[in-house]
Amino acid sequence: MTVSFKEKLKIEGISLRFIHSALVIIALIVSWFLIYSTVRLTKTFLDVTEATDQYIEMHKAASEMMDATDYLVEMVQRYTLDGNSMYLHNYFKEAFEARRREDAIEKMSVYAEEKEAVEKLRKAMDASQELAERDYYAMRLVIEATGYSPIPEQLLNIELRPEHAPLPAWEKKAAAQHMVSDEDYYRRLDRIRADMRESLSTLEERTRSIQLKSTAEMRQGLGGVRTVTIIQAAAILLMTWATAHLGITPILKAVDKIREDSPIPVTGANEFRYLAQAYNRMYEVYRSSVASLSYKASHDELTKVYNRAGYDVLLPGVDLKTTSLVLFDVDRFKDVNDTYGHEVGDRILRKVAAVISKHFRNGDHVCRIGGDEFVTIMLNSSREHQALIEGKVRQINTELSDTADGLPQASVSAGVGFGEEAGTTEQLFEHADAALYETKRRGRNGVSFYEAPKA
């Protein structure tokens, strides 16, 4: 008796070997596409990251050049106004020691593909050098008017023009002021700034182009991944009775984890394991990027400690009754800036932050909440640690007074408030601020602890 295929299939059922063979073929196709898509997506992601990082570095370099140019203009104008030699020294220190403009061009020259942007910066630099010749002449006029000595080496060979040489001192100064503040001077300066802005615009346009292209490629790749995933899901549904524990269950768990914003468990079939690993790698890169952005938002760029935003987040989250607040203020910091310049001032701020961080525990939070104001949030601390805090402040000021690093002596005044004696975090800060005021009243370079006013 001949048995039809339909009857045979009904009697014997679907061959598991056939199903598994079909699954292998489908899995191979899907796996190949996923590998290809993962490689492409990873490469695209890396291209975007590289382009963004490169743009950040070059934007920073170009901004440094703009800042340096503005700084030189400010110094020469101030010098021609009041003849203070500090501005003269600051000018040449920036031009021949700091060399931020030259360093910016060197940094950008590393990126060969940004030739157009670099050329525009070089053009701005050349124009800036031409403008410097006018600066030099103006400064020489002021030197001749004031009789300042010694004359900087760069100005020795500059001879006054016949129309300027016989002028009295006040007219020489007036001529110098006019040279660095007239319409022609600002027109040249505006051209320099325009070239710098054009350089930045070129960078922005190229970076934006790369991002748009990469985004389109990622969308296309993700669309392909979604399509193949749907096909794979359909195949798994057909083989649920044989492969549920290899396909359906891991997918359901993965969906839950994605909704929870967590990594996908690496379980189930080999193909799914690869997909999960690829997703987890991209997930980790994403989390790292978010962490990096969070760090930049909560940390001070100059000193690398927490900034005011970080402080505003950290302090409300502490246990007030087991927290102390140490408020620092750099003594006579304005005098340091006025005497040595802002560059030295910035170096001192970095030193203060590093020394304070060194003498407190890793679990304590050091923050810069203002220009020269720092705060340390001491956890698990109370008034019984008063002697310990005094020792820390003493050691901090000892290290700040050391000039072996080439920086002038510095010191801090500190005030301490204890959370166990305050009702709110705002009151805790007020206590520390009052104690700091007491330290300054007693002559600075020390520490005071808040004492409640006597009734």
VODONU-274369 format. One line per field, with one value per residue (C-alpha): residue number from 1; residue in three letters; y, z, x. Coordinates in Angstrom, 1 decimal, decimal comma, padded with zeros to 4 digits. Last residue first. Example, Ala and Ser with C-alpha at 12.3 -4.5 7.8 and 13.67 -1.06 7.14 Angstrom:
BEGIN
i = 2:1
aa = SER:ALA
yy = -001,1:-004,5
zz = 007,1:007,8
xx = 013,7:012,3
***
This chain:
BEGIN
i = 455:454:453:452:451:450:449:448:447:446:445:444:443:442:441:440:439:438:437:436:435:434:433:432:431:430:429:428:427:426:425:424:423:422:421:420:419:418:417:416:415:414:413:412:411:410:409:408:407:406:405:404:403:402:401:400:399:398:397:396:395:394:393:392:391:390:389:388:387:386:385:384:383:382:381:380:379:378:377:376:375:374:373:372:371:370:369:368:367:366:365:364:363:362:361:360:359:358:357:356:355:354:353:352:351:350:349:348:347:346:345:344:343:342:341:340:339:338:337:336:335:334:333:332:331:330:329:328:327:326:325:324:323:322:321:320:319:318:317:316:315:314:313:312:311:310:309:308:307:306:305:304:303:302:301:300:299:298:297:296:295:294:293:292:291:290:289:288:287:286:285:284:283:282:281:280:279:278:277:276:275:274:273:272:271:270:269:268:267:266:265:264:263:262:261:260:259:258:257:256:255:254:253:252:251:250:249:248:247:246:245:244:243:242:241:240:239:238:237:236:235:234:233:232:231:230:229:228:227:226:225:224:223:222:221:220:219:218:217:216:215:214:213:212:211:210:209:208:207:206:205:204:203:202:201:200:199:198:197:196:195:194:193:192:191:190:189:188:187:186:185:184:183:182:181:180:179:178:177:176:175:174:173:172:171:170:169:168:167:166:165:164:163:162:161:160:159:158:157:156:155:154:153:152:151:150:149:148:147:146:145:144:143:142:141:140:139:138:137:136:135:134:133:132:131:130:129:128:127:126:125:124:123:122:121:120:119:118:117:116:115:114:113:112:111:110:109:108:107:106:105:104:103:102:101:100:99:98:97:96:95:94:93:92:91:90:89:88:87:86:85:84:83:82:81:80:79:78:77:76:75:74:73:72:71:70:69:68:67:66:65:64:63:62:61:60:59:58:57:56:55:54:53:52:51:50:49:48:47:46:45:44:43:42:41:40:39:38:37:36:35:34:33:32:31:30:29:28:27:26:25:24:23:22:21:20:19:18:17:16:15:14:13:12:11:10:9:8:7:6:5:4:3:2:1
aa = ALA:LYS:PRO:ALA:GLU:TYR:PHE:SER:VAL:GLY:ASN:ARG:GLY:ARG:ARG:LYS:THR:GLU:TYR:LEU:ALA:ALA:ASP:ALA:HIS:GLU:PHE:LEU:GLN:GLU:THR:THR:GLY:ALA:GLU:GLU:GLY:PHE:GLY:VAL:GLY:ALA:SER:VAL:SER:ALA:GLN:PRO:LEU:GLY:ASP:ALA:THR:ASP:SER:LEU:GLU:THR:ASN:ILE:GLN:ARG:VAL:LYS:GLY:GLU:ILE:LEU:ALA:GLN:HIS:GLU:ARG:SER:SER:ASN:LEU:MET:ILE:THR:VAL:PHE:GLU:ASP:GLY:GLY:ILE:ARG:CYS:VAL:HIS:ASP:GLY:ASN:ARG:PHE:HIS:LYS:SER:ILE:VAL:ALA:ALA:VAL:LYS:ARG:LEU:ILE:ARG:ASP:GLY:VAL:GLU:HIS:GLY:TYR:THR:ASP:ASN:VAL:ASP:LYS:PHE:ARG:ASP:VAL:ASP:PHE:LEU:VAL:LEU:SER:THR:THR:LYS:LEU:ASP:VAL:GLY:PRO:LEU:LEU:VAL:ASP:TYR:GLY:ALA:ARG:ASN:TYR:VAL:LYS:THR:LEU:GLU:ASP:HIS:SER:ALA:LYS:TYR:SER:LEU:SER:ALA:VAL:SER:SER:ARG:TYR:VAL:GLU:TYR:MET:ARG:ASN:TYR:ALA:GLN:ALA:LEU:TYR:ARG:PHE:GLU:ASN:ALA:GLY:THR:VAL:PRO:ILE:PRO:SER:ASP:GLU:ARG:ILE:LYS:ASP:VAL:ALA:LYS:LEU:ILE:PRO:THR:ILE:GLY:LEU:HIS:ALA:THR:ALA:TRP:THR:MET:LEU:LEU:ILE:ALA:ALA:ALA:GLN:ILE:ILE:THR:VAL:THR:ARG:VAL:GLY:GLY:LEU:GLY:GLN:ARG:MET:GLU:ALA:THR:SER:LYS:LEU:GLN:ILE:SER:ARG:THR:ARG:GLU:GLU:LEU:THR:SER:LEU:SER:GLU:ARG:MET:ASP:ALA:ARG:ILE:ARG:ASP:LEU:ARG:ARG:TYR:TYR:ASP:GLU:ASP:SER:VAL:MET:HIS:GLN:ALA:ALA:ALA:LYS:LYS:GLU:TRP:ALA:PRO:LEU:PRO:ALA:HIS:GLU:PRO:ARG:LEU:GLU:ILE:ASN:LEU:LEU:GLN:GLU:PRO:ILE:PRO:SER:TYR:GLY:THR:ALA:GLU:ILE:VAL:LEU:ARG:MET:ALA:TYR:TYR:ASP:ARG:GLU:ALA:LEU:GLU:GLN:SER:ALA:ASP:MET:ALA:LYS:ARG:LEU:LYS:GLU:VAL:ALA:GLU:LYS:GLU:GLU:ALA:TYR:VAL:SER:MET:LYS:GLU:ILE:ALA:ASP:GLU:ARG:ARG:ARG:ALA:GLU:PHE:ALA:GLU:LYS:PHE:TYR:ASN:HIS:LEU:TYR:MET:SER:ASN:GLY:ASP:LEU:THR:TYR:ARG:GLN:VAL:MET:GLU:VAL:LEU:TYR:ASP:THR:ALA:ASP:MET:MET:GLU:SER:ALA:ALA:LYS:HIS:MET:GLU:ILE:TYR:GLN:ASP:THR:ALA:GLU:THR:VAL:ASP:LEU:PHE:THR:LYS:THR:LEU:ARG:VAL:THR:SER:TYR:ILE:LEU:PHE:TRP:SER:VAL:ILE:LEU:ALA:ILE:ILE:VAL:LEU:ALA:SER:HIS:ILE:PHE:ARG:LEU:SER:ILE:GLY:GLU:ILE:LYS:LEU:LYS:GLU:LYS:PHE:SER:VAL:THR:MET
yy = 084,0:082,8:082,7:079,1:078,2:077,3:076,0:078,2:077,3:078,9:081,2:084,3:087,1:086,6:088,2:085,9:082,9:084,3:084,9:081,2:080,2:082,2:080,6:077,1:077,9:079,3:076,2:074,0:076,3:075,7:072,0:072,1:071,9:072,4:071,1:067,5:068,9:070,4:073,6:074,4:077,5:077,6:080,2:079,2:079,8:080,6:081,1:081,9:079,1:077,7:074,1:074,5:077,3:075,5:077,7:075,6:072,5:074,0:075,4:072,0:070,4:073,0:072,5:068,7:069,1:071,3:068,8:066,0:068,2:068,9:065,2:065,1:067,8:065,3:063,4:060,3:062,2:065,3:067,6:069,7:073,1:075,4:079,2:080,9:081,7:079,9:076,5:074,4:071,0:068,3:065,3:063,0:059,2:059,4:060,8:064,3:065,5:064,8:066,5:069,7:069,6:069,0:071,7:074,2:073,3:073,7:077,1:078,1:077,2:079,3:082,3:081,8:082,0:084,9:087,2:087,4:090,6:091,3:087,6:087,0:090,1:088,8:085,6:087,4:084,2:081,3:080,6:077,2:075,9:072,6:071,0:068,2:065,3:062,6:064,4:065,7:062,3:063,3:063,7:067,4:068,0:066,0:067,6:071,2:070,4:068,8:072,0:074,1:072,2:068,9:068,6:068,6:071,9:073,8:072,0:071,9:068,7:068,0:068,6:067,1:064,0:063,6:063,7:061,1:058,9:059,2:058,2:055,3:054,2:054,3:052,4:049,8:049,5:049,1:046,2:044,8:044,9:043,0:040,5:040,0:039,4:036,9:035,1:035,1:033,3:030,8:029,9:030,8:033,0:036,2:038,3:041,7:044,7:047,0:049,9:048,3:048,2:046,6:044,1:043,1:042,7:040,5:038,2:037,7:037,1:034,6:032,7:032,6:031,3:028,4:027,3:027,6:025,5:022,3:023,3:026,8:025,8:027,9:030,7:030,6:031,0:034,1:035,6:035,1:036,9:039,7:039,9:040,0:043,1:044,8:044,2:045,7:048,8:049,1:049,1:051,8:053,9:053,5:054,5:057,6:058,5:058,1:060,4:063,0:062,8:063,1:066,1:067,8:067,3:068,8:071,8:072,4:072,3:074,8:077,0:077,0:078,1:080,8:082,0:082,2:084,1:086,5:087,1:088,1:090,3:092,0:092,7:094,3:096,5:097,2:098,6:100,6:102,2:103,4:101,6:100,3:103,2:105,9:104,8:105,0:108,5:109,6:108,2:110,0:113,2:113,0:112,5:115,5:114,8:115,1:111,4:110,9:112,7:111,4:107,8:106,2:103,4:099,8:097,9:097,4:096,5:092,7:092,8:094,4:097,9:097,9:100,5:102,7:106,3:107,1:108,6:106,5:103,4:104,5:105,0:101,6:100,0:101,6:100,3:096,8:096,8:097,9:095,1:092,8:093,6:092,0:089,0:088,8:088,8:085,9:084,1:084,7:083,2:080,3:079,8:079,8:077,3:075,0:075,0:074,1:071,4:069,6:066,2:066,4:066,4:066,9:070,5:071,3:070,8:072,8:075,7:075,8:075,7:078,7:080,7:079,6:080,7:080,7:081,8:084,1:085,9:085,3:086,3:089,2:090,7:090,0:091,8:094,9:094,7:094,6:097,6:099,9:102,7:103,7:103,7:102,4:099,4:098,7:098,6:096,4:093,9:093,8:093,2:090,4:088,8:089,0:087,1:084,5:083,9:083,5:081,0:079,1:078,9:077,4:074,8:074,0:073,7:071,4:069,1:069,0:068,5:065,6:064,0:064,4:062,9:060,0:059,3:059,5:057,2:054,8:054,6:053,9:051,2:049,6:049,8:048,3:045,5:044,9:044,8:042,3:040,1:040,4:039,6:036,6:035,4:035,7:033,6:031,0:030,9:030,3:027,5:026,0:026,3:024,5:021,7:021,7:021,4:018,7:016,8:017,3:015,6:016,7:014,1:010,4:009,8:013,1:013,4:010,0:010,9:014,1:012,2:009,6:006,0:003,3:000,0
zz = 074,2:073,0:069,3:068,0:067,3:063,9:063,6:062,5:060,2:059,3:056,8:057,5:060,0:062,8:060,9:057,9:060,2:061,7:058,2:057,4:060,6:059,3:055,9:057,5:059,6:056,6:054,5:057,3:057,3:053,6:054,2:056,7:060,5:061,4:064,5:063,4:060,0:061,4:060,0:059,2:058,0:056,1:055,1:052,4:051,6:048,7:048,0:044,5:041,9:040,6:041,7:044,6:046,0:049,1:050,9:049,4:051,0:054,5:053,9:053,2:056,1:058,5:056,9:057,5:061,0:061,9:060,3:062,5:065,6:064,9:064,3:067,4:065,8:063,3:060,2:058,5:055,2:054,7:051,9:051,0:049,6:047,4:046,8:044,4:041,5:042,9:043,9:043,4:044,9:046,9:047,9:050,6:049,9:048,5:051,9:052,3:052,3:048,6:047,4:049,2:047,6:044,1:044,3:045,7:042,9:040,2:041,7:041,8:038,1:037,3:039,1:037,3:034,0:035,4:035,8:038,4:040,3:039,6:039,6:042,9:044,4:043,6:045,4:048,6:050,6:048,7:050,4:051,8:053,2:055,1:055,5:058,0:057,5:059,8:060,8:057,3:055,7:052,2:049,1:049,3:049,2:046,1:043,5:044,3:044,6:041,2:039,7:041,6:040,1:041,3:041,0:037,7:038,5:035,3:033,7:036,9:037,2:037,1:033,4:032,2:034,3:033,1:029,5:030,2:032,0:029,0:026,7:028,9:029,0:025,2:024,8:027,2:025,3:022,0:023,5:025,1:021,7:020,1:022,9:022,7:019,0:019,4:022,1:019,9:017,1:019,6:021,0:024,5:027,0:027,0:029,2:027,6:029,3:031,2:030,3:032,1:028,8:027,2:030,0:029,5:025,8:026,4:028,7:026,1:023,4:025,7:026,2:022,6:021,1:022,7:025,3:022,7:020,2:019,7:020,4:019,2:015,8:013,7:016,2:015,8:012,1:012,5:015,1:012,7:009,9:012,3:013,4:009,8:009,2:012,4:011,5:008,1:009,6:012,1:009,2:007,3:010,4:011,1:007,6:007,8:011,1:009,7:006,8:009,0:011,5:008,8:007,3:010,7:011,4:008,0:008,5:012,1:011,1:008,3:010,6:013,1:010,3:009,2:012,8:012,9:009,5:010,9:014,0:011,9:009,8:012,9:014,1:010,8:011,0:014,6:013,8:010,8:012,9:015,6:018,8:018,7:016,6:018,5:021,9:020,5:019,1:022,5:024,2:021,9:022,3:026,1:025,8:023,6:019,8:018,2:017,2:016,0:012,6:011,8:012,5:015,6:015,2:016,2:016,6:020,4:020,4:020,3:022,9:025,5:026,5:030,0:030,8:030,6:029,6:029,7:026,3:024,6:026,1:025,1:021,5:021,6:022,7:019,7:017,3:018,7:018,5:014,8:014,1:016,0:013,5:010,8:013,0:013,5:009,7:009,4:012,2:010,6:007,3:009,3:010,8:007,4:006,2:009,2:008,3:004,7:005,7:008,0:006,4:007,4:011,1:012,9:011,6:014,2:017,1:015,5:014,7:018,3:019,6:017,5:018,8:022,4:022,4:026,2:026,1:023,1:022,4:025,8:027,8:025,4:026,1:029,8:030,1:028,5:030,6:033,7:032,5:033,4:030,7:031,6:028,3:025,9:028,2:028,5:024,7:024,3:026,9:025,6:022,1:023,2:025,2:022,2:020,1:022,9:023,3:019,5:019,4:022,4:020,6:017,6:019,7:021,6:018,3:017,0:020,1:020,1:016,3:016,6:019,4:017,2:014,1:016,1:017,8:014,5:012,8:015,8:015,5:011,8:012,3:015,0:012,8:009,9:012,0:013,6:010,3:008,8:011,9:011,9:008,2:008,6:011,7:009,9:006,9:009,1:011,4:008,5:007,2:010,7:011,3:008,1:009,2:012,7:011,1:008,8:011,7:013,7:011,0:010,9:012,1:011,4:011,0:009,7:007,5:006,1:005,5:003,6:001,7:000,5:001,6:-001,1:000,0
xx = 023,4:026,8:027,3:027,7:031,4:032,5:036,1:039,0:041,9:045,2:047,0:044,8:045,5:043,0:040,2:040,9:040,4:037,2:035,8:036,5:034,6:031,6:031,9:032,0:028,8:027,1:027,9:026,4:023,3:022,8:023,2:020,4:020,0:023,6:025,5:025,8:026,9:030,0:031,4:035,1:036,8:040,1:042,6:045,0:048,6:050,9:054,6:055,6:055,8:059,0:058,3:060,8:058,7:057,4:054,8:052,0:053,5:053,5:050,0:048,6:050,4:048,9:045,4:045,7:046,9:044,0:041,7:043,0:042,8:039,1:038,2:036,1:034,0:032,5:033,5:032,1:032,3:034,4:033,1:036,1:035,4:037,5:037,4:039,9:037,6:034,5:033,1:036,2:035,3:037,1:034,9:036,0:036,1:039,7:040,7:042,1:045,7:046,3:043,1:044,1:047,6:046,2:043,6:046,1:048,6:046,0:045,0:048,7:049,1:046,1:047,6:050,9:049,0:046,9:049,9:052,7:051,9:048,3:047,3:049,2:047,7:044,2:045,0:045,6:045,1:043,5:040,1:039,2:035,8:035,9:032,5:031,9:029,6:028,2:025,0:024,3:024,3:025,3:023,1:022,5:026,3:027,1:024,8:025,5:029,2:029,2:027,6:030,1:033,0:034,5:038,3:040,2:041,9:041,4:038,5:036,4:034,4:030,7:029,8:033,1:032,6:029,0:030,2:032,8:030,2:027,9:030,7:031,6:028,0:027,8:031,1:029,7:026,5:028,4:030,3:027,2:025,4:028,2:028,3:024,5:024,7:027,5:025,5:022,5:024,3:025,8:022,4:021,3:023,1:025,2:022,9:022,1:023,6:021,3:019,0:016,0:014,1:017,2:017,4:013,7:014,2:017,3:015,4:012,7:015,4:017,2:013,9:012,9:016,1:018,0:015,4:012,6:014,6:012,5:008,9:009,6:010,8:008,4:008,7:012,5:012,2:010,0:012,4:015,3:013,4:012,6:016,2:017,3:015,2:016,3:019,9:019,3:017,7:020,5:023,0:021,0:020,7:024,4:025,3:023,0:024,6:028,1:027,3:025,7:028,6:031,3:029,6:029,2:032,9:033,8:031,5:032,6:036,3:035,7:033,8:036,7:039,1:036,6:036,5:040,3:040,3:037,6:039,7:042,7:040,5:039,0:042,5:043,4:040,3:041,0:044,5:043,2:040,5:042,9:043,7:047,2:048,7:046,7:048,1:051,6:051,0:049,6:052,6:054,9:052,9:053,3:057,0:057,7:058,0:061,5:061,7:058,1:058,1:061,5:060,4:061,7:064,3:063,6:066,8:066,5:062,8:063,1:065,9:063,7:064,9:066,5:065,3:062,3:062,9:059,1:058,7:061,3:059,8:056,3:057,5:059,3:056,0:054,2:056,9:056,7:052,9:053,0:055,4:053,0:050,3:052,4:052,9:049,1:048,6:051,0:049,1:045,8:047,1:048,5:045,1:043,5:046,1:045,3:041,6:042,3:044,9:042,5:043,1:046,7:045,8:049,2:049,2:046,5:048,8:051,6:049,2:048,0:051,6:052,5:049,6:050,2:053,8:054,1:057,7:058,2:054,9:053,2:056,3:056,9:053,4:053,6:056,9:055,4:052,3:054,4:056,3:053,4:053,4:049,9:048,0:050,6:051,2:047,5:047,1:050,1:048,8:045,2:046,4:048,7:045,8:043,4:046,0:046,5:042,8:042,3:045,2:043,9:040,5:042,1:043,8:040,6:038,7:041,5:041,3:037,4:037,3:039,7:037,7:034,5:036,2:037,6:034,3:032,4:034,9:034,8:031,0:031,2:033,8:031,7:028,6:030,5:032,0:028,6:026,8:029,3:029,1:025,3:025,1:027,3:025,4:022,1:023,3:024,9:021,9:019,6:021,7:022,1:018,3:017,6:019,9:018,2:014,8:015,9:017,5:014,3:012,4:008,8:006,3:006,3:002,6:001,5:004,5:003,8:000,2:001,3:003,9:001,4:001,5:001,5:000,0
***
